[in-house]
Amino acid sequence: MRGQFTGWPEQAMDVLCQLQGEPTHETRERCRADREQLVRQPMIDLLNEVADADSRYEDFSVWHYRTDSWWWQNQSAVIRLDRKIEIGLRFSLDGLRIQGAWWYPDPGQVDRFRKAVASEGSGRELSAIVEDVRKKGYDISGDVMKRPPRGYPTDHSRTNLLRHRSLIAARPLGCEEWLHTSEAADRVLSAAADLDPLLMWLVRHLKHTS
């Protein structure tokens, strides 16, 4: 049954503290029910609320646990906007983190990205968007080649963007008291609005049209 998002309970942090380091199988099993209720379920409720606010965010997944202890210590989720273009969220003892990402590209996406970057209109637009996102406190990263790709001038004005084979903008949202209240949904929606121009540029220019 769908719940109303009211933030992560403070006890969620206690659960994650117990799972630090390399927790034993016994520790994981002891914490499993509390983690599901206090850590994972609030993420589901949060993304349901975000989807209610904007129907573009309806395609989401909230990860279960895996063998690696990292997955027990970090509750991750993803909102899919298009092929390989998504918003990622992560809740941990460090608080809440968000990223907008195009990564693990489909065949042909890198070529389409480079052509759009090299084109004067769309390339200038992306350059301005990336700079604006950076000024808002997001780290820009990705799979970046050491040299410009073949077929493009080495002195191209947007050579730094041309070298990208993926593009990620990420920042921590914090670990303050709002994390334990419904305000966390507003923070996520505000950050999603920051990322929207970048992600929509990627959706427009990387979509396969044939």
Backbone as JSON Lines, residues from 0, in Angstrom:
{"i":0,"aa":"M","n":[0.83,-1.17,0.0],"ca":[0.0,0.0,0.0],"c":[0.88,1.24,0.0]}
{"i":1,"aa":"R","n":[0.47,2.22,-0.78],"ca":[1.25,3.43,-0.94],"c":[1.17,4.28,0.32]}
{"i":2,"aa":"G","n":[2.34,4.71,0.81],"ca":[2.37,5.53,2.01],"c":[2.6,6.99,1.7]}
{"i":3,"aa":"Q","n":[2.31,7.83,2.67],"ca":[2.59,9.26,2.53],"c":[4.0,9.53,3.02]}
{"i":4,"aa":"F","n":[4.76,10.26,2.23],"ca":[6.15,10.51,2.6],"c":[6.22,11.56,3.7]}
{"i":5,"aa":"T","n":[6.88,11.19,4.8],"ca":[7.05,12.12,5.93],"c":[8.52,12.27,6.3]}
{"i":6,"aa":"G","n":[9.41,11.84,5.4],"ca":[10.84,11.9,5.69],"c":[11.35,10.57,6.22]}
{"i":7,"aa":"W","n":[12.66,10.49,6.35],"ca":[13.26,9.29,6.94],"c":[13.24,9.43,8.46]}
{"i":8,"aa":"P","n":[12.75,8.43,9.18],"ca":[12.81,8.48,10.64],"c":[14.26,8.58,11.12]}
{"i":9,"aa":"E","n":[14.45,9.22,12.25],"ca":[15.81,9.31,12.79],"c":[16.39,7.93,13.07]}
{"i":10,"aa":"Q","n":[15.5,6.95,13.35],"ca":[15.98,5.59,13.6],"c":[16.63,4.97,12.38]}
{"i":11,"aa":"A","n":[16.35,5.52,11.19],"ca":[16.98,5.01,9.97],"c":[18.49,5.12,10.07]}
{"i":12,"aa":"M","n":[18.96,6.21,10.68],"ca":[20.4,6.4,10.83],"c":[20.99,5.35,11.77]}
{"i":13,"aa":"D","n":[20.23,4.98,12.8],"ca":[20.69,3.94,13.73],"c":[20.87,2.61,13.0]}
{"i":14,"aa":"V","n":[19.92,2.3,12.12],"ca":[20.01,1.06,11.35],"c":[21.26,1.06,10.46]}
{"i":15,"aa":"L","n":[21.48,2.17,9.77],"ca":[22.63,2.25,8.88],"c":[23.95,2.21,9.66]}
{"i":16,"aa":"C","n":[23.95,2.76,10.86],"ca":[25.15,2.69,11.7],"c":[25.51,1.23,12.02]}
{"i":17,"aa":"Q","n":[24.5,0.41,12.26],"ca":[24.74,-1.0,12.56],"c":[25.29,-1.77,11.37]}
{"i":18,"aa":"L","n":[25.09,-1.21,10.17],"ca":[25.52,-1.89,8.95],"c":[26.83,-1.37,8.4]}
{"i":19,"aa":"Q","n":[27.51,-0.55,9.16],"ca":[28.79,0.0,8.7],"c":[29.88,-1.08,8.7]}
{"i":20,"aa":"G","n":[30.97,-0.76,7.97],"ca":[32.08,-1.72,7.89],"c":[31.7,-2.9,7.03]}
{"i":21,"aa":"E","n":[31.99,-4.1,7.51],"ca":[31.62,-5.33,6.81],"c":[30.69,-6.13,7.71]}
{"i":22,"aa":"P","n":[29.41,-5.79,7.7],"ca":[28.48,-6.47,8.6],"c":[28.36,-7.96,8.28]}
{"i":23,"aa":"T","n":[28.25,-8.76,9.31],"ca":[28.11,-10.2,9.13],"c":[26.72,-10.52,8.58]}
{"i":24,"aa":"H","n":[26.59,-11.74,8.1],"ca":[25.28,-12.2,7.62],"c":[24.24,-12.1,8.73]}
{"i":25,"aa":"E","n":[24.64,-12.44,9.94],"ca":[23.72,-12.38,11.06],"c":[23.26,-10.94,11.32]}
{"i":26,"aa":"T","n":[24.2,-9.98,11.22],"ca":[23.85,-8.57,11.43],"c":[22.89,-8.09,10.34]}
{"i":27,"aa":"R","n":[23.15,-8.46,9.12],"ca":[22.27,-8.05,8.03],"c":[20.86,-8.6,8.23]}
{"i":28,"aa":"E","n":[20.78,-9.87,8.58],"ca":[19.46,-10.47,8.76],"c":[18.73,-9.86,9.95]}
{"i":29,"aa":"R","n":[19.48,-9.52,11.0],"ca":[18.85,-8.88,12.17],"c":[18.3,-7.5,11.8]}
{"i":30,"aa":"C","n":[18.99,-6.8,10.89],"ca":[18.59,-5.43,10.52],"c":[17.64,-5.38,9.33]}
{"i":31,"aa":"R","n":[17.43,-6.51,8.66],"ca":[16.71,-6.5,7.38],"c":[15.32,-5.86,7.49]}
{"i":32,"aa":"A","n":[14.53,-6.3,8.45],"ca":[13.16,-5.79,8.56],"c":[13.14,-4.3,8.89]}
{"i":33,"aa":"D","n":[14.01,-3.87,9.82],"ca":[14.07,-2.45,10.16],"c":[14.58,-1.63,8.99]}
{"i":34,"aa":"R","n":[15.55,-2.16,8.26],"ca":[16.06,-1.42,7.11],"c":[14.98,-1.25,6.05]}
{"i":35,"aa":"E","n":[14.22,-2.32,5.82],"ca":[13.13,-2.25,4.84],"c":[12.1,-1.19,5.22]}
{"i":36,"aa":"Q","n":[11.74,-1.16,6.49],"ca":[10.7,-0.25,6.96],"c":[11.2,1.19,7.1]}
{"i":37,"aa":"L","n":[12.41,1.36,7.61],"ca":[12.89,2.69,8.0],"c":[13.77,3.36,6.95]}
{"i":38,"aa":"V","n":[14.38,2.57,6.06],"ca":[15.32,3.12,5.08],"c":[14.77,3.02,3.65]}
{"i":39,"aa":"R","n":[14.37,1.8,3.25],"ca":[13.94,1.62,1.86],"c":[12.52,2.13,1.6]}
{"i":40,"aa":"Q","n":[11.59,1.83,2.52],"ca":[10.2,2.25,2.29],"c":[10.06,3.77,2.18]}
{"i":41,"aa":"P","n":[10.74,4.57,3.0],"ca":[10.65,6.03,2.81],"c":[11.13,6.48,1.43]}
{"i":42,"aa":"M","n":[12.14,5.79,0.86],"ca":[12.57,6.15,-0.49],"c":[11.46,5.87,-1.5]}
{"i":43,"aa":"I","n":[10.76,4.76,-1.35],"ca":[9.62,4.45,-2.23],"c":[8.55,5.52,-2.09]}
{"i":44,"aa":"D","n":[8.24,5.89,-0.85],"ca":[7.22,6.92,-0.61],"c":[7.64,8.26,-1.19]}
{"i":45,"aa":"L","n":[8.92,8.59,-1.06],"ca":[9.44,9.84,-1.63],"c":[9.25,9.87,-3.14]}
{"i":46,"aa":"L","n":[9.62,8.79,-3.82],"ca":[9.54,8.8,-5.27],"c":[8.1,8.73,-5.77]}
{"i":47,"aa":"N","n":[7.22,8.13,-5.01],"ca":[5.8,8.21,-5.36],"c":[5.31,9.65,-5.29]}
{"i":48,"aa":"E","n":[5.75,10.38,-4.28],"ca":[5.34,11.78,-4.15],"c":[5.94,12.63,-5.27]}
{"i":49,"aa":"V","n":[7.19,12.37,-5.6],"ca":[7.83,13.1,-6.71],"c":[7.11,12.81,-8.02]}
{"i":50,"aa":"A","n":[6.71,11.55,-8.23],"ca":[5.98,11.19,-9.45],"c":[4.61,11.85,-9.49]}
{"i":51,"aa":"D","n":[3.97,11.99,-8.34],"ca":[2.69,12.68,-8.29],"c":[2.83,14.14,-8.68]}
{"i":52,"aa":"A","n":[3.98,14.72,-8.35],"ca":[4.21,16.14,-8.67],"c":[4.55,16.34,-10.13]}
{"i":53,"aa":"D","n":[5.16,15.34,-10.78],"ca":[5.56,15.47,-12.18],"c":[5.5,14.08,-12.82]}
{"i":54,"aa":"S","n":[4.59,13.9,-13.75],"ca":[4.37,12.57,-14.34],"c":[5.58,12.05,-15.1]}
{"i":55,"aa":"R","n":[6.52,12.93,-15.48],"ca":[7.73,12.46,-16.16],"c":[8.58,11.57,-15.26]}
{"i":56,"aa":"Y","n":[8.33,11.63,-13.95],"ca":[9.15,10.9,-12.99],"c":[8.49,9.61,-12.51]}
{"i":57,"aa":"E","n":[7.53,9.1,-13.29],"ca":[6.78,7.92,-12.84],"c":[7.55,6.61,-12.99]}
{"i":58,"aa":"D","n":[8.53,6.56,-13.89],"ca":[9.28,5.32,-14.12],"c":[10.48,5.28,-13.2]}
{"i":59,"aa":"F","n":[10.3,4.69,-12.02],"ca":[11.4,4.65,-11.05],"c":[11.56,3.26,-10.46]}
{"i":60,"aa":"S","n":[12.75,3.03,-9.93],"ca":[13.05,1.79,-9.21],"c":[13.82,2.13,-7.94]}
{"i":61,"aa":"V","n":[13.53,1.39,-6.89],"ca":[14.24,1.54,-5.61],"c":[14.92,0.2,-5.34]}
{"i":62,"aa":"W","n":[16.25,0.23,-5.28],"ca":[17.0,-1.01,-5.27],"c":[16.82,-1.8,-3.97]}
{"i":63,"aa":"H","n":[16.86,-3.13,-4.13],"ca":[16.91,-4.04,-2.99],"c":[18.38,-4.2,-2.57]}
{"i":64,"aa":"Y","n":[18.62,-5.15,-1.7],"ca":[19.96,-5.38,-1.17],"c":[20.7,-6.38,-2.06]}
{"i":65,"aa":"R","n":[22.01,-6.25,-2.07],"ca":[22.84,-7.19,-2.81],"c":[23.91,-7.74,-1.87]}
{"i":66,"aa":"T","n":[24.77,-8.58,-2.41],"ca":[25.77,-9.22,-1.56],"c":[26.74,-8.2,-0.98]}
{"i":67,"aa":"D","n":[27.19,-7.26,-1.79],"ca":[28.16,-6.25,-1.35],"c":[27.56,-5.4,-0.23]}
{"i":68,"aa":"S","n":[28.33,-5.18,0.81],"ca":[27.83,-4.41,1.97],"c":[27.44,-2.98,1.59]}
{"i":69,"aa":"W","n":[28.04,-2.43,0.51],"ca":[27.73,-1.07,0.1],"c":[26.23,-0.89,-0.12]}
{"i":70,"aa":"W","n":[25.59,-1.91,-0.69],"ca":[24.16,-1.81,-1.01],"c":[23.3,-1.83,0.24]}
{"i":71,"aa":"W","n":[23.82,-2.32,1.31],"ca":[23.09,-2.27,2.58],"c":[23.28,-0.93,3.27]}
{"i":72,"aa":"Q","n":[24.41,-0.29,3.01],"ca":[24.73,0.98,3.67],"c":[24.21,2.19,2.89]}
{"i":73,"aa":"N","n":[23.83,1.98,1.65],"ca":[23.36,3.06,0.78],"c":[22.05,2.63,0.12]}
{"i":74,"aa":"Q","n":[21.01,3.41,0.32],"ca":[19.75,3.11,-0.35],"c":[19.66,3.93,-1.63]}
{"i":75,"aa":"S","n":[19.78,3.25,-2.75],"ca":[19.8,3.92,-4.04],"c":[18.47,3.75,-4.76]}
{"i":76,"aa":"A","n":[18.19,4.7,-5.64],"ca":[16.99,4.68,-6.47],"c":[17.29,5.41,-7.76]}
{"i":77,"aa":"V","n":[16.48,5.14,-8.78],"ca":[16.68,5.78,-10.07],"c":[15.33,6.13,-10.67]}
{"i":78,"aa":"I","n":[15.27,7.3,-11.33],"ca":[14.11,7.74,-12.1],"c":[14.55,7.78,-13.56]}
{"i":79,"aa":"R","n":[13.93,6.96,-14.4],"ca":[14.34,6.88,-15.81],"c":[13.57,7.9,-16.64]}
{"i":80,"aa":"L","n":[14.31,8.71,-17.37],"ca":[13.69,9.72,-18.23],"c":[13.72,9.3,-19.69]}
{"i":81,"aa":"D","n":[14.72,8.54,-20.09],"ca":[14.86,8.03,-21.45],"c":[15.96,6.99,-21.42]}
{"i":82,"aa":"R","n":[16.32,6.46,-22.59],"ca":[17.35,5.44,-22.64],"c":[18.66,5.98,-22.08]}
{"i":83,"aa":"K","n":[19.09,5.4,-20.96],"ca":[20.38,5.71,-20.33],"c":[20.44,7.14,-19.76]}
{"i":84,"aa":"I","n":[19.3,7.79,-19.62],"ca":[19.24,9.14,-19.07],"c":[18.34,9.1,-17.85]}
{"i":85,"aa":"E","n":[18.86,9.49,-16.69],"ca":[18.11,9.26,-15.46],"c":[18.53,10.2,-14.35]}
{"i":86,"aa":"I","n":[17.66,10.26,-13.35],"ca":[17.97,10.92,-12.07],"c":[18.25,9.82,-11.06]}
{"i":87,"aa":"G","n":[19.37,9.94,-10.36],"ca":[19.7,8.98,-9.32],"c":[19.65,9.63,-7.95]}
{"i":88,"aa":"L","n":[19.17,8.88,-6.97],"ca":[19.13,9.33,-5.58],"c":[19.82,8.3,-4.71]}
{"i":89,"aa":"R","n":[20.47,8.78,-3.65],"ca":[21.13,7.88,-2.71],"c":[21.0,8.43,-1.3]}
{"i":90,"aa":"F","n":[20.48,7.59,-0.41],"ca":[20.35,7.93,1.0],"c":[21.33,7.09,1.8]}
{"i":91,"aa":"S","n":[22.11,7.76,2.67],"ca":[23.09,7.06,3.48],"c":[23.33,7.86,4.75]}
{"i":92,"aa":"L","n":[24.32,7.45,5.52],"ca":[24.68,8.23,6.72],"c":[25.15,9.63,6.37]}
{"i":93,"aa":"D","n":[25.59,9.83,5.14],"ca":[26.0,11.17,4.69],"c":[24.82,12.04,4.31]}
{"i":94,"aa":"G","n":[23.63,11.47,4.3],"ca":[22.44,12.23,3.92],"c":[21.93,11.81,2.56]}
{"i":95,"aa":"L","n":[21.35,12.77,1.85],"ca":[20.74,12.49,0.56],"c":[21.58,13.13,-0.55]}
{"i":96,"aa":"R","n":[21.78,12.37,-1.62],"ca":[22.57,12.82,-2.77],"c":[21.75,12.63,-4.03]}
{"i":97,"aa":"I","n":[21.88,13.55,-4.97],"ca":[21.16,13.46,-6.24],"c":[22.13,13.62,-7.39]}
{"i":98,"aa":"Q","n":[21.81,12.97,-8.5],"ca":[22.59,13.18,-9.71],"c":[21.69,13.05,-10.93]}
{"i":99,"aa":"G","n":[22.04,13.8,-11.95],"ca":[21.43,13.63,-13.26],"c":[22.49,13.03,-14.15]}
{"i":100,"aa":"A","n":[22.16,11.95,-14.85],"ca":[23.21,11.21,-15.55],"c":[22.76,10.69,-16.9]}
{"i":101,"aa":"W","n":[23.66,10.79,-17.86],"ca":[23.62,9.98,-19.08],"c":[24.88,9.13,-19.01]}
{"i":102,"aa":"W","n":[24.69,7.81,-18.91],"ca":[25.85,6.93,-18.78],"c":[25.51,5.54,-19.32]}
{"i":103,"aa":"Y","n":[26.53,4.68,-19.41],"ca":[26.4,3.37,-20.03],"c":[25.64,3.5,-21.35]}
{"i":104,"aa":"P","n":[26.14,4.34,-22.26],"ca":[25.35,4.72,-23.45],"c":[25.06,3.56,-24.38]}
{"i":105,"aa":"D","n":[23.9,3.66,-25.02],"ca":[23.53,2.73,-26.08],"c":[24.41,2.98,-27.3]}
{"i":106,"aa":"P","n":[24.55,1.97,-28.18],"ca":[25.29,2.19,-29.44],"c":[24.7,3.37,-30.21]}
{"i":107,"aa":"G","n":[25.59,4.24,-30.65],"ca":[25.16,5.4,-31.42],"c":[24.95,6.65,-30.59]}
{"i":108,"aa":"Q","n":[24.73,6.51,-29.28],"ca":[24.46,7.69,-28.47],"c":[25.67,8.62,-28.37]}
{"i":109,"aa":"V","n":[26.86,8.04,-28.25],"ca":[28.05,8.88,-28.14],"c":[28.25,9.7,-29.41]}
{"i":110,"aa":"D","n":[28.05,9.09,-30.55],"ca":[28.17,9.82,-31.82],"c":[27.14,10.94,-31.91]}
{"i":111,"aa":"R","n":[25.9,10.66,-31.5],"ca":[24.86,11.69,-31.54],"c":[25.19,12.83,-30.58]}
{"i":112,"aa":"F","n":[25.74,12.46,-29.42],"ca":[26.14,13.48,-28.45],"c":[27.21,14.39,-29.04]}
{"i":113,"aa":"R","n":[28.22,13.81,-29.66],"ca":[29.33,14.6,-30.21],"c":[28.83,15.52,-31.33]}
{"i":114,"aa":"K","n":[27.97,15.01,-32.18],"ca":[27.45,15.83,-33.27],"c":[26.66,17.02,-32.72]}
{"i":115,"aa":"A","n":[25.88,16.78,-31.67],"ca":[25.09,17.86,-31.07],"c":[25.98,18.87,-30.37]}
{"i":116,"aa":"V","n":[27.05,18.4,-29.74],"ca":[28.0,19.31,-29.08],"c":[28.73,20.14,-30.12]}
{"i":117,"aa":"A","n":[29.12,19.52,-31.22],"ca":[29.87,20.24,-32.25],"c":[29.0,21.24,-33.0]}
{"i":118,"aa":"S","n":[27.7,20.97,-33.12],"ca":[26.79,21.88,-33.8],"c":[26.7,23.19,-33.02]}
{"i":119,"aa":"E","n":[26.74,24.3,-33.73],"ca":[26.87,25.59,-33.05],"c":[25.7,25.88,-32.13]}
{"i":120,"aa":"G","n":[24.48,25.67,-32.61],"ca":[23.32,26.01,-31.78],"c":[23.18,25.12,-30.57]}
{"i":121,"aa":"S","n":[23.07,23.81,-30.78],"ca":[22.88,22.88,-29.67],"c":[24.12,22.81,-28.79]}
{"i":122,"aa":"G","n":[25.3,22.94,-29.36],"ca":[26.53,22.9,-28.57],"c":[26.65,24.08,-27.62]}
{"i":123,"aa":"R","n":[26.36,25.26,-28.13],"ca":[26.4,26.45,-27.26],"c":[25.36,26.33,-26.15]}
{"i":124,"aa":"E","n":[24.2,25.79,-26.51],"ca":[23.15,25.62,-25.5],"c":[23.62,24.7,-24.38]}
{"i":125,"aa":"L","n":[24.19,23.54,-24.73],"ca":[24.67,22.61,-23.71],"c":[25.77,23.24,-22.88]}
{"i":126,"aa":"S","n":[26.69,23.93,-23.5],"ca":[27.78,24.56,-22.76],"c":[27.25,25.52,-21.71]}
{"i":127,"aa":"A","n":[26.23,26.32,-22.07],"ca":[25.64,27.26,-21.12],"c":[24.9,26.53,-20.02]}
{"i":128,"aa":"I","n":[24.21,25.45,-20.37],"ca":[23.48,24.67,-19.37],"c":[24.45,24.07,-18.36]}
{"i":129,"aa":"V","n":[25.52,23.45,-18.84],"ca":[26.5,22.82,-17.95],"c":[27.11,23.86,-17.01]}
{"i":130,"aa":"E","n":[27.42,25.03,-17.54],"ca":[28.01,26.08,-16.7],"c":[27.02,26.53,-15.63]}
{"i":131,"aa":"D","n":[25.74,26.64,-16.0],"ca":[24.72,27.05,-15.02],"c":[24.56,26.0,-13.93]}
{"i":132,"aa":"V","n":[24.55,24.73,-14.32],"ca":[24.43,23.65,-13.33],"c":[25.64,23.64,-12.41]}
{"i":133,"aa":"R","n":[26.82,23.87,-12.98],"ca":[28.03,23.91,-12.16],"c":[27.96,25.05,-11.13]}
{"i":134,"aa":"K","n":[27.46,26.21,-11.55],"ca":[27.35,27.35,-10.64],"c":[26.36,27.08,-9.5]}
{"i":135,"aa":"K","n":[25.43,26.16,-9.71],"ca":[24.47,25.81,-8.67],"c":[25.02,24.77,-7.7]}
{"i":136,"aa":"G","n":[26.29,24.42,-7.86],"ca":[26.94,23.55,-6.9],"c":[27.08,22.1,-7.29]}
{"i":137,"aa":"Y","n":[26.78,21.77,-8.54],"ca":[26.88,20.39,-8.99],"c":[28.27,20.1,-9.55]}
{"i":138,"aa":"D","n":[28.79,18.94,-9.21],"ca":[30.04,18.46,-9.8],"c":[29.73,17.83,-11.15]}
{"i":139,"aa":"I","n":[30.49,18.21,-12.16],"ca":[30.32,17.66,-13.5],"c":[31.4,16.61,-13.74]}
{"i":140,"aa":"S","n":[30.97,15.41,-14.12],"ca":[31.93,14.33,-14.33],"c":[31.42,13.43,-15.45]}
{"i":141,"aa":"G","n":[32.04,12.27,-15.57],"ca":[31.65,11.3,-16.58],"c":[32.87,10.54,-17.08]}
{"i":142,"aa":"D","n":[32.64,9.71,-18.07],"ca":[33.72,9.0,-18.74],"c":[34.3,9.96,-19.78]}
{"i":143,"aa":"V","n":[35.49,10.47,-19.52],"ca":[36.08,11.53,-20.33],"c":[37.38,11.03,-20.97]}
{"i":144,"aa":"M","n":[37.46,11.14,-22.3],"ca":[38.67,10.75,-23.01],"c":[39.81,11.72,-22.7]}
{"i":145,"aa":"K","n":[41.02,11.22,-22.76],"ca":[42.17,12.09,-22.53],"c":[42.41,13.04,-23.69]}
{"i":146,"aa":"R","n":[42.01,12.62,-24.89],"ca":[42.22,13.42,-26.09],"c":[40.88,13.66,-26.78]}
{"i":147,"aa":"P","n":[40.77,14.71,-27.58],"ca":[39.55,14.92,-28.36],"c":[39.31,13.74,-29.29]}
{"i":148,"aa":"P","n":[38.05,13.41,-29.57],"ca":[37.76,12.28,-30.45],"c":[38.21,12.55,-31.88]}
{"i":149,"aa":"R","n":[38.49,11.5,-32.6],"ca":[38.9,11.61,-33.99],"c":[37.78,12.25,-34.81]}
{"i":150,"aa":"G","n":[38.21,13.06,-35.76],"ca":[37.23,13.7,-36.64],"c":[36.81,15.07,-36.18]}
{"i":151,"aa":"Y","n":[37.3,15.51,-35.01],"ca":[36.95,16.84,-34.49],"c":[38.24,17.62,-34.25]}
{"i":152,"aa":"P","n":[38.23,18.91,-34.51],"ca":[39.46,19.7,-34.34],"c":[39.92,19.7,-32.88]}
{"i":153,"aa":"T","n":[41.22,19.6,-32.69],"ca":[41.76,19.59,-31.33],"c":[41.57,20.93,-30.63]}
{"i":154,"aa":"D","n":[41.36,22.0,-31.42],"ca":[41.18,23.32,-30.82],"c":[39.71,23.76,-30.83]}
{"i":155,"aa":"H","n":[38.81,22.78,-30.94],"ca":[37.39,23.11,-30.92],"c":[37.04,23.83,-29.62]}
{"i":156,"aa":"S","n":[36.17,24.83,-29.69],"ca":[35.84,25.63,-28.51],"c":[35.13,24.82,-27.42]}
{"i":157,"aa":"R","n":[34.55,23.68,-27.79],"ca":[33.87,22.85,-26.79],"c":[34.54,21.47,-26.69]}
{"i":158,"aa":"T","n":[35.85,21.47,-26.85],"ca":[36.57,20.19,-26.83],"c":[36.4,19.44,-25.52]}
{"i":159,"aa":"N","n":[36.26,20.18,-24.39],"ca":[36.07,19.5,-23.1],"c":[34.78,18.68,-23.09]}
{"i":160,"aa":"L","n":[33.73,19.2,-23.7],"ca":[32.47,18.45,-23.77],"c":[32.57,17.32,-24.81]}
{"i":161,"aa":"L","n":[33.26,17.56,-25.91],"ca":[33.41,16.53,-26.94],"c":[34.11,15.29,-26.41]}
{"i":162,"aa":"R","n":[34.95,15.44,-25.41],"ca":[35.69,14.32,-24.86],"c":[34.83,13.41,-23.98]}
{"i":163,"aa":"H","n":[33.63,13.85,-23.64],"ca":[32.75,13.06,-22.77],"c":[32.12,11.89,-23.52]}
{"i":164,"aa":"R","n":[32.14,10.71,-22.88],"ca":[31.38,9.56,-23.35],"c":[30.23,9.24,-22.4]}
{"i":165,"aa":"S","n":[30.12,10.03,-21.37],"ca":[28.97,10.05,-20.47],"c":[29.03,11.4,-19.77]}
{"i":166,"aa":"L","n":[27.92,11.81,-19.16],"ca":[27.87,13.13,-18.54],"c":[27.01,13.04,-17.29]}
{"i":167,"aa":"I","n":[27.59,13.45,-16.16],"ca":[26.93,13.34,-14.86],"c":[27.05,14.66,-14.12]}
{"i":168,"aa":"A","n":[25.95,15.12,-13.55],"ca":[25.94,16.29,-12.67],"c":[25.4,15.84,-11.32]}
{"i":169,"aa":"A","n":[26.18,16.01,-10.26],"ca":[25.79,15.46,-8.97],"c":[26.15,16.42,-7.84]}
{"i":170,"aa":"R","n":[25.36,16.35,-6.78],"ca":[25.71,17.09,-5.55],"c":[24.97,16.49,-4.37]}
{"i":171,"aa":"P","n":[25.56,16.61,-3.17],"ca":[24.83,16.21,-1.97],"c":[23.76,17.25,-1.64]}
{"i":172,"aa":"L","n":[22.61,16.78,-1.2],"ca":[21.55,17.69,-0.77],"c":[21.64,18.0,0.72]}
{"i":173,"aa":"G","n":[22.38,17.18,1.46],"ca":[22.6,17.48,2.86],"c":[22.09,16.42,3.8]}
{"i":174,"aa":"C","n":[22.32,16.68,5.07],"ca":[21.94,15.72,6.12],"c":[21.36,16.47,7.32]}
{"i":175,"aa":"E","n":[20.58,17.52,7.03],"ca":[20.02,18.34,8.1],"c":[18.67,17.79,8.56]}
{"i":176,"aa":"E","n":[18.01,18.51,9.46],"ca":[16.75,18.04,10.04],"c":[15.66,17.83,9.01]}
{"i":177,"aa":"W","n":[15.7,18.59,7.89],"ca":[14.65,18.44,6.88],"c":[14.59,17.03,6.32]}
{"i":178,"aa":"L","n":[15.69,16.3,6.42],"ca":[15.73,14.94,5.9],"c":[14.7,14.05,6.6]}
{"i":179,"aa":"H","n":[14.33,14.42,7.82],"ca":[13.38,13.63,8.61],"c":[11.96,14.18,8.51]}
{"i":180,"aa":"T","n":[11.73,15.02,7.52],"ca":[10.41,15.62,7.33],"c":[10.0,15.52,5.86]}
{"i":181,"aa":"S","n":[8.77,15.91,5.57],"ca":[8.27,15.89,4.19],"c":[8.98,16.91,3.32]}
{"i":182,"aa":"E","n":[9.72,17.84,3.92],"ca":[10.46,18.84,3.15],"c":[11.48,18.18,2.21]}
{"i":183,"aa":"A","n":[11.91,16.97,2.53],"ca":[12.88,16.29,1.68],"c":[12.35,16.14,0.25]}
{"i":184,"aa":"A","n":[11.05,15.94,0.09],"ca":[10.48,15.82,-1.25],"c":[10.61,17.14,-2.01]}
{"i":185,"aa":"D","n":[10.4,18.25,-1.32],"ca":[10.56,19.56,-1.96],"c":[12.0,19.79,-2.37]}
{"i":186,"aa":"R","n":[12.94,19.34,-1.55],"ca":[14.36,19.49,-1.89],"c":[14.71,18.69,-3.14]}
{"i":187,"aa":"V","n":[14.16,17.5,-3.25],"ca":[14.42,16.67,-4.42],"c":[13.82,17.3,-5.66]}
{"i":188,"aa":"L","n":[12.6,17.8,-5.56],"ca":[11.95,18.42,-6.72],"c":[12.7,19.68,-7.14]}
{"i":189,"aa":"S","n":[13.21,20.44,-6.18],"ca":[13.98,21.64,-6.51],"c":[15.27,21.26,-7.24]}
{"i":190,"aa":"A","n":[15.94,20.21,-6.76],"ca":[17.17,19.76,-7.42],"c":[16.86,19.19,-8.81]}
{"i":191,"aa":"A","n":[15.74,18.48,-8.93],"ca":[15.35,17.96,-10.24],"c":[15.11,19.1,-11.23]}
{"i":192,"aa":"A","n":[14.57,20.21,-10.74],"ca":[14.38,21.39,-11.6],"c":[15.73,21.97,-12.03]}
{"i":193,"aa":"D","n":[16.73,21.94,-11.13],"ca":[18.08,22.38,-11.51],"c":[18.6,21.54,-12.67]}
{"i":194,"aa":"L","n":[18.35,20.24,-12.61],"ca":[18.92,19.3,-13.58],"c":[18.09,19.2,-14.86]}
{"i":195,"aa":"D","n":[16.88,19.69,-14.83],"ca":[15.96,19.49,-15.94],"c":[16.49,19.99,-17.29]}
{"i":196,"aa":"P","n":[17.06,21.21,-17.38],"ca":[17.56,21.65,-18.68],"c":[18.62,20.71,-19.26]}
{"i":197,"aa":"L","n":[19.52,20.22,-18.41],"ca":[20.57,19.31,-18.86],"c":[19.97,17.99,-19.34]}
{"i":198,"aa":"L","n":[19.09,17.43,-18.53],"ca":[18.53,16.12,-18.86],"c":[17.63,16.19,-20.09]}
{"i":199,"aa":"M","n":[16.87,17.26,-20.23],"ca":[16.01,17.4,-21.4],"c":[16.82,17.65,-22.67]}
{"i":200,"aa":"W","n":[17.94,18.35,-22.55],"ca":[18.84,18.49,-23.71],"c":[19.31,17.11,-24.15]}
{"i":201,"aa":"L","n":[19.71,16.3,-23.2],"ca":[20.18,14.96,-23.51],"c":[19.07,14.11,-24.13]}
{"i":202,"aa":"V","n":[17.87,14.19,-23.59],"ca":[16.75,13.44,-24.15],"c":[16.5,13.84,-25.6]}
{"i":203,"aa":"R","n":[16.51,15.14,-25.86],"ca":[16.23,15.62,-27.22],"c":[17.29,15.18,-28.22]}
{"i":204,"aa":"H","n":[18.53,15.24,-27.83],"ca":[19.61,15.05,-28.8],"c":[20.15,13.63,-28.86]}
{"i":205,"aa":"L","n":[19.84,12.81,-27.89],"ca":[20.38,11.44,-27.9],"c":[19.34,10.4,-28.3]}
{"i":206,"aa":"K","n":[18.1,10.83,-28.47],"ca":[17.05,9.88,-28.83],"c":[17.31,9.35,-30.25]}
{"i":207,"aa":"H","n":[17.13,8.04,-30.38],"ca":[17.29,7.42,-31.71],"c":[16.05,7.72,-32.53]}
{"i":208,"aa":"T","n":[16.22,8.32,-33.7],"ca":[15.06,8.82,-34.46],"c":[14.69,7.95,-35.65]}
{"i":209,"aa":"S","n":[15.48,6.96,-36.01],"ca":[15.16,6.17,-37.21],"c":[14.1,5.13,-36.89]}
